[in-house]
């Protein structure tokens, strides 16, 4: 039996099927990779927002340590909060520094000694139209 041309046909059919499968599943793998990146960014923003809230909660005027939220000192932010009933601060203050996120912090007074704090973290370069992450808490006003 003569099988000289049969091997060539088998190889060509194999290459055709491999190409067909690759072109079918390549966009799916690309989409999954982008989704994993978005989940990673979203988790990082959640962590960053929780960190901002915890820094504000843990602030003590007697033990100020020079901590910062992006490019603003925490003590300066708390002083702004103490001076005004309603405050909205967008960070970073300057656009020349390279930060991965933008943070919007809003403070409203709830009575004499309580603050309601809203923190929204957004990606700096929002190419994927990703939504930000929001946090809300009520905490006691720090005493000077």
N, C-alpha and C positions, 0 to 999 in steps of 0.2 A: 504494500500500500504506500502511496506517495503522500507524505505529510509535510512537505517543504513549505507550502503556502498556508497551511492551516495554523501554524504557530504565529505567523505574522497577523493573521486575522484575530486570533485570540488576544494578542498583545494590544492591538488597536481597539478592540471592544473593551478590554480592561481599562485602558487609558481614557476612553470615552466615558465609561461609567464612573471612574474616579473623578473626572472633571465635572460631570453632572452632579455627583454627590457633593463635591467641594463647593461648587457655585450655589447649590441649594442651601447648605448649612453655614456658609461663611457669614452672611448677614445676621443669622441668628447668634452666632458667637460674638460678633461685633456688638450687637444690641445687649447681650448679656454682660459683656465687658463694661459697656457704658453704664448699665444699671448698677453693677458692683461699685464703680467709681462714685456714682451718685449716692449710694447707700453709705459709702465710706465718708463722703463729705458731709452728709446729713448727720451721721453719728458724731463726727468731729465738731459740728456746729452745736449739737446738743451738749456735748461735754463742755464746750467753751461757754455756752450760756449758763450752765449749772455752776461753772467756776466763777463767773461774774456775780451771780446771785450769792454764792457762798462767801466771796470776798466782801461783799457789801454787808452781809449778815454778821460776819466775824470782825468787822472794823471796830476798833477801840481807840478813842482819842489819846488815851494814856500810853498806848503801846504802838503808836503809828510807826510803821516800818518802811515807809517809802514805796509801798506796793503800787503798781499801776494797772489800769485796765486800758489796753492798747497804749495810746500815747498820753493819757491823762492820769495824774496821780490820784489815788483813791481818796486821800485826805481832802484834796481840792474838790473832788466830786461830792463828797459828803458835806462839805461846807456849803456848796451850792444848794444841795438838798435842804440843809438846815435853814438857809436864808429865804427860800421861796416855798409857797404852798404847792404849786404845780410846776414841774420842771420837765423839759425834754432835752436830752443830750444825745447828739449823734457823734459817734466815735468811728474812726480816728479823726482828730481835729484837723490834721494836715494831710494832704493827699500825696506828699512827696515821700512818705515812708511806705515801705512795702509790708502790708498786713494782708492776711488771707481773708479776713472777714470785716464786715461793717457791723457795728453794734448800735442799737437805738435803745436808750434807757429813759423811761418815763417814771416820774414819781408824783403821787398824789397824797395829800394828807388825809388820814382817816382818824379824826379826833385829834387830841393834843399830842399823844405819844406814839401814834401808829402811822406807818407809811405803807402805801400800796405801791409796789415796784413792778413795772413791766419791763422785761428785757426781750428784745428781738434781735436775733443774729442772722445776718444775711451774707451770702458769699460776695466777695468784692467784685469779681468779674462774673456776672450772672449770664453766661453764654447759653446755658441750658434752660433758662427761665425757671430755675429752681426756687421753690418757696423757702422762706426763712423759717426759723424755729423760734417759737415764742414761749416765754416763761412769765409767771405771775406769782408774786408772793406778798404777804403782809408781814411786816416786821416792826419791832420796837425801835423808836428813834434813839440813836446813840446819844449818850449824855457827855457833855464836855466837862 
